């Protein structure tokens, strides 16, 4: 099946970028079913990730009703491209997928401590895409349903999606007052994050204003169901009272050997506090990064740990099952019967 692709950027006039030079950028990537006569690109970019060829800016395939939309939120320090594996599988199952890059917390830009500390800023990036859909839809207007949508996120992306469902953050994971002696001071991608927070609170007005928005509600009632892949320890910042208010169904998937976000510590904790959730733990020694794409030769050369699975595991098969399960959820399946 061919894969349509478009990308662009919106600017959020209500929030500045981390340097206060202008509005916050929200770059986006859209995957969709193209018309049958769409022409695919022969050019493949050099990437750590295996990707499908795409029909860039092609017309959308005609359908009897608007395509359902799934918003995608990448892991901390990642990118929308890191969820292309899920996007194209959802397209094959009748959906359109729209991913964003979260400013300061994405690999397409220089990393910023602000973006890693203020994870709550990621949720409004996704709502912005629904609020201002006319600006990116163009000739796709009326062909994609933006009034009711679904969401999927990996790791910190799962945190972002939880905010959209109604979770409310009480603190930032790596603020210094909450760290255990000798424990990590930041995530793998920004290991000294905690050391930056005091100076940012003193010196950055943009950061202080974001910090003050930490415990706002970012609930978006347009999100009707969610896929949460390997939610990390950042979820412990959520108010348990806010978790009790979440009504949308959520499917939680995690590997049994996830050391970054252990299944029993993180996913099971969240599952136990959501009224309508299902939890599946993939066995076979699967780690945290089974939810990133298959790697290319370049990817294995620079970051083999992201792409290496147990010898008897086919990552593509896990990705196929993830797409099947999420499609069943988004199509209105009984959350209790999906897994």
WORATA-V763690 format. One record per pair of residues at least 4 apart in sequence whose C-alpha atoms are under 8 Angstrom apart, sorted by the first residue. I is the first residue (numbers start at 1). J is the second residue. D is the distance in whole Angstrom. If there is no record, write none. Layout:
I;J;D, I;J;D
This chain:
1;92;7, 2;33;7, 2;34;7, 2;36;8, 2;38;8, 2;40;8, 2;54;7, 2;55;7, 3;31;7, 3;32;6, 3;33;6, 3;34;6, 3;52;8, 3;53;7, 3;54;5, 3;55;6, 3;88;7, 3;91;8, 4;30;8, 4;31;5, 4;32;5, 4;33;5, 4;34;5, 4;54;6, 4;55;5, 4;56;6, 4;57;7, 4;58;6, 4;59;8, 4;60;7, 5;29;7, 5;30;6, 5;31;5, 5;32;6, 5;54;6, 5;55;6, 5;56;5, 5;57;6, 5;58;7, 6;29;6, 6;30;5, 6;31;7, 6;56;6, 6;57;5, 7;27;7, 7;28;5, 7;29;4, 7;30;6, 8;27;6, 8;28;5, 8;29;7, 8;136;8, 9;25;7, 9;26;5, 9;27;4, 9;28;6, 10;25;6, 10;26;5, 10;27;6, 10;28;8, 11;23;6, 11;24;5, 11;25;5, 11;26;6, 12;16;7, 12;23;5, 12;24;5, 12;25;6, 12;26;7, 12;128;7, 13;23;5, 13;24;7, 14;23;7, 15;23;6, 15;24;6, 16;20;5, 16;21;7, 16;22;6, 16;23;4, 16;24;5, 16;206;7, 17;21;6, 17;22;6, 17;23;5, 17;24;4, 17;25;7, 17;103;8, 17;206;8, 18;24;8, 18;104;7, 18;114;7, 18;206;6, 18;207;7, 19;206;8, 20;206;7, 24;103;7, 25;103;6, 26;100;6, 26;101;6, 26;102;7, 26;103;7, 26;125;6, 27;100;6, 27;101;6, 27;102;8, 28;80;7, 28;98;7, 28;99;6, 28;100;4, 28;101;6, 29;80;7, 29;81;8, 29;98;6, 29;99;5, 29;100;6, 30;96;7, 30;97;6, 30;98;5, 30;99;6, 31;87;6, 31;88;7, 31;91;7, 31;96;6, 31;97;5, 31;98;6, 32;60;7, 32;88;8, 32;91;6, 32;95;7, 32;96;5, 32;97;7, 33;60;6, 33;61;6, 33;91;6, 33;92;8, 33;94;8, 33;96;7, 34;38;6, 34;55;7, 34;58;6, 34;59;6, 34;60;4, 34;61;5, 35;58;7, 35;59;6, 35;60;5, 35;61;4, 35;62;7, 36;61;7, 38;55;6, 38;58;6, 38;59;7, 39;55;5, 39;58;7, 40;53;6, 40;54;5, 40;55;4, 40;56;7, 41;53;6, 41;54;6, 41;55;6, 41;56;7, 42;53;7, 43;53;8, 44;53;7, 47;296;7, 47;298;7, 47;299;7, 48;295;6, 48;296;5, 48;297;7, 48;298;5, 48;299;4, 48;300;8, 49;82;7, 49;293;6, 49;294;6, 49;295;5, 49;296;6, 49;299;6, 50;293;6, 50;294;6, 50;295;6, 50;296;6, 51;84;7, 51;85;7, 52;88;8, 59;139;8, 59;140;8, 60;140;7, 60;143;8, 63;67;8, 63;143;8, 65;143;7, 66;142;6, 66;143;4, 66;144;5, 66;145;5, 67;94;7, 67;95;6, 67;96;6, 67;143;6, 67;144;5, 67;145;6, 68;94;8, 68;95;5, 68;96;6, 68;144;6, 68;145;5, 68;146;8, 68;148;8, 68;149;7, 68;150;8, 69;95;6, 69;96;5, 69;97;6, 69;98;7, 69;144;7, 69;145;6, 69;146;7, 69;148;8, 69;149;5, 69;150;6, 70;95;7, 70;96;6, 70;97;5, 70;98;6, 70;149;6, 70;150;5, 70;151;5, 70;152;7, 71;97;6, 71;98;5, 71;99;6, 71;126;7, 71;149;7, 71;150;6, 71;151;5, 71;152;6, 72;80;7, 72;83;7, 72;97;7, 72;98;6, 72;99;4, 72;100;7, 72;151;6, 72;152;5, 72;153;6, 72;157;8, 73;80;7, 73;99;6, 73;100;6, 73;101;8, 73;126;8, 73;151;8, 73;152;6, 73;153;5, 73;154;7, 73;156;8, 73;157;4, 73;158;7, 73;160;7, 73;161;7, 74;78;6, 74;79;6, 74;80;6, 74;82;7, 74;83;7, 74;99;8, 74;100;8, 74;101;7, 74;153;6, 74;154;6, 74;155;8, 74;156;7, 74;157;5, 75;79;7, 75;153;7, 75;154;5, 75;155;5, 75;156;5, 75;157;5, 75;158;8, 76;105;6, 76;106;7, 76;116;7, 76;155;7, 76;156;5, 76;157;7, 76;189;8, 77;105;5, 77;106;4, 77;107;5, 77;111;7, 77;116;8, 77;189;6, 78;82;7, 78;101;8, 78;105;7, 78;106;5, 78;107;5, 78;108;8, 79;83;8, 79;100;7, 79;101;5, 79;102;8, 79;106;5, 79;107;6, 79;108;7, 80;84;7, 80;99;5, 80;100;5, 80;101;6, 81;99;8, 82;292;6, 82;293;6, 83;87;6, 83;99;8, 83;292;7, 83;293;7, 84;88;6, 84;293;7, 85;89;6, 85;292;8, 85;293;6, 85;319;7, 86;90;6, 86;319;7, 86;322;8, 86;323;6, 87;91;6, 87;96;8, 87;97;5, 87;98;8, 88;92;6, 88;97;8, 89;93;6, 89;320;7, 89;323;6, 90;94;6, 90;95;5, 90;96;7, 90;97;7, 90;323;6, 90;327;7, 91;95;5, 91;96;6, 91;97;7, 93;327;7, 96;144;7, 100;125;7, 100;126;7, 101;105;8, 101;106;6, 101;108;8, 102;106;6, 102;115;8, 102;122;6, 102;125;7, 103;109;8, 103;115;6, 104;109;7, 104;110;7, 104;111;5, 104;112;5, 104;113;7, 104;114;7, 104;115;4, 104;116;7, 105;109;8, 105;111;6, 105;112;7, 105;115;5, 105;116;5, 106;110;8, 106;111;7, 107;111;7, 111;115;8, 112;116;7, 113;117;6, 113;190;8, 113;193;6, 113;196;7, 113;197;8, 114;118;6, 114;197;8, 114;200;8, 114;207;6, 115;119;6, 115;121;8, 116;190;8, 116;193;7, 117;172;6, 117;173;7, 117;174;7, 117;175;8, 117;193;7, 117;197;8, 118;172;7, 118;210;7, 118;211;7, 118;214;7, 119;156;8, 119;159;8, 119;160;7, 119;172;8, 120;124;8, 120;160;7, 120;163;7, 120;169;8, 120;213;8, 120;214;6, 121;125;7, 121;210;8, 122;126;7, 122;160;6, 123;127;7, 123;160;5, 123;161;7, 123;163;6, 123;164;6, 123;218;7, 124;128;6, 124;218;7, 125;129;7, 126;130;7, 127;131;6, 127;220;7, 128;132;6, 129;133;6, 130;146;6, 130;147;8, 132;136;8, 133;137;6, 133;146;7, 134;138;7, 134;141;7, 137;141;5, 140;144;7, 145;149;7, 147;222;6, 148;222;5, 148;223;6, 148;224;7, 149;222;6, 149;223;5, 149;224;6, 149;225;8, 150;222;8, 150;223;5, 150;224;6, 150;225;5, 150;226;6, 150;330;7, 151;161;6, 151;223;7, 151;225;7, 151;226;5, 151;227;6, 152;157;7, 152;158;7, 152;161;7, 152;226;6, 152;227;4, 152;228;6, 152;229;8, 153;157;4, 153;158;4, 153;159;8, 153;160;7, 153;161;6, 153;227;6, 153;228;5, 153;229;6, 154;158;5, 154;228;6, 154;229;5, 154;230;6, 154;231;7, 154;291;7, 155;159;7, 155;228;8, 155;229;6, 155;230;5, 155;231;4, 155;232;5, 156;160;6, 156;231;7, 156;232;7, 156;234;7, 157;161;6, 157;228;8, 157;231;8, 158;162;6, 158;227;8, 158;228;5, 158;229;6, 158;230;7, 158;231;5, 158;232;8, 159;163;6, 159;231;7, 159;232;8, 159;234;7, 159;235;6, 160;164;7, 161;165;6, 161;226;7, 161;228;8, 162;166;6, 162;167;6, 163;167;5, 163;168;6, 163;169;8, 163;217;7, 163;218;6, 163;219;6, 164;218;5, 164;219;4, 164;220;5, 164;221;8, 164;223;7, 165;218;8, 165;219;5, 165;220;6, 165;221;7, 165;223;7, 165;246;6, 165;247;8, 165;248;7, 166;217;7, 166;218;6, 166;219;4, 166;220;7, 166;242;7, 166;243;7, 166;245;7, 166;246;6, 167;217;7, 167;218;8, 167;219;7, 167;238;6, 167;239;7, 167;242;5, 167;243;5, 167;246;7, 168;215;6, 168;216;7, 168;217;6, 168;218;8, 168;238;5, 168;239;6, 168;242;6, 168;243;8, 169;214;6, 169;215;5, 169;216;8, 169;237;5, 169;238;4, 169;239;6, 170;214;7, 170;215;6, 170;237;5, 170;238;6, 170;239;6, 171;175;8, 171;214;7, 171;215;8, 171;237;5, 171;238;8, 172;214;8, 172;234;8, 172;237;7, 173;178;8, 173;233;8, 173;234;6, 173;236;8, 173;237;7, 174;178;7, 174;179;7, 174;185;6, 174;186;6, 174;193;7, 174;194;5, 175;179;7, 175;194;6, 175;197;7, 176;185;8, 176;194;6, 176;195;7, 176;197;8, 179;183;7, 179;184;8, 179;185;7, 180;184;8, 184;191;7, 185;191;6, 185;192;5, 185;193;6, 185;194;5, 185;195;7, 186;190;6, 186;191;4, 186;192;5, 186;193;5, 186;194;6, 187;191;5, 187;193;8, 192;196;7, 193;197;7, 194;198;8, 196;200;6, 197;201;6, 198;202;6, 199;203;6, 199;204;8, 200;204;5, 200;207;6, 200;208;8, 201;205;8, 201;207;6, 201;208;6, 204;208;6, 205;209;6, 206;210;6, 207;211;6, 208;212;6, 209;213;7, 210;214;7, 223;248;8, 224;248;6, 224;249;7, 225;248;5, 225;249;5, 225;250;6, 225;329;7, 225;330;6, 226;248;8, 226;249;7, 226;250;5, 226;251;6, 226;330;8, 227;250;6, 227;251;5, 227;252;6, 227;253;8, 227;326;6, 228;250;7, 228;251;6, 228;252;5, 228;253;6, 229;252;6, 229;253;5, 229;254;6, 229;291;7, 230;252;7, 230;253;6, 230;254;5, 230;255;7, 230;261;6, 230;263;8, 230;267;7, 230;288;7, 230;291;8, 231;235;7, 231;252;8, 231;254;8, 231;261;7, 231;266;7, 231;267;6, 232;260;7, 232;261;5, 232;262;8, 232;266;6, 232;267;8, 233;261;6, 233;266;6, 235;266;8, 235;270;8, 238;242;7, 238;243;7, 239;243;7, 240;244;6, 240;273;7, 241;245;7, 242;246;7, 243;273;6, 243;274;6, 244;273;7, 244;274;6, 244;275;7, 246;274;7, 246;275;7, 247;275;7, 247;276;7, 248;276;7, 249;276;5, 249;277;6, 249;335;7, 250;276;6, 250;277;5, 250;278;7, 250;335;8, 251;277;6, 251;278;5, 251;279;6, 251;280;8, 251;326;7, 251;329;8, 251;335;7, 252;267;7, 252;271;7, 252;277;7, 252;278;6, 252;279;5, 252;280;6, 253;267;8, 253;279;6, 253;280;5, 253;281;6, 253;282;7, 253;322;8, 254;258;7, 254;263;6, 254;267;7, 254;280;7, 254;281;5, 254;282;6, 254;288;7, 255;263;7, 255;281;5, 255;282;5, 255;283;6, 255;285;7, 255;286;5, 255;287;5, 255;288;6, 255;290;8, 256;262;8, 256;263;6, 256;281;6, 256;282;6, 256;283;5, 256;284;7, 256;285;6, 256;286;6, 256;287;7, 257;262;7, 257;263;8, 257;283;8, 257;285;5, 257;286;5, 257;287;5, 257;288;8, 258;262;5, 258;263;7, 258;286;6, 258;287;4, 258;288;5, 259;287;7, 259;288;7, 260;288;6, 261;265;7, 261;266;6, 261;267;8, 261;288;7, 262;266;6, 262;267;7, 263;267;5, 263;268;6, 263;281;7, 264;268;5, 264;269;7, 265;269;6, 266;270;6, 267;271;6, 267;279;7, 268;272;6, 268;279;7, 269;273;7, 270;274;7, 271;277;6, 271;278;7, 271;279;6, 276;335;7, 277;335;6, 277;336;8, 278;335;6, 278;336;6, 278;338;8, 278;339;7, 279;339;7, 280;339;6, 282;286;7, 284;310;7, 284;313;7, 285;309;8, 285;310;6, 286;290;7, 286;309;7, 286;310;7, 287;309;8, 289;306;6, 289;307;7, 290;306;8, 290;307;7, 290;309;7, 290;315;6, 290;318;8, 291;319;7, 292;306;7, 292;307;8, 293;307;8, 294;307;6, 294;315;7, 294;316;7, 295;299;5, 295;300;6, 295;306;8, 295;307;5, 296;300;6, 297;301;6, 298;302;6, 299;303;6, 299;304;7, 299;307;7, 300;304;4, 300;305;8, 300;306;8, 300;307;7, 303;307;7, 304;308;6, 309;313;6, 309;314;8, 309;315;7, 314;318;7, 315;319;6, 316;320;6, 317;321;6, 318;322;6, 319;323;6, 320;324;6, 321;325;6, 322;326;6, 323;327;6, 324;328;6, 325;329;6, 325;338;7, 325;339;7, 326;330;6, 327;331;6, 328;332;7, 328;333;5, 328;338;7, 329;333;5, 329;334;7, 329;335;7, 329;338;7, 333;337;8, 333;338;7, 334;338;6, 335;339;8
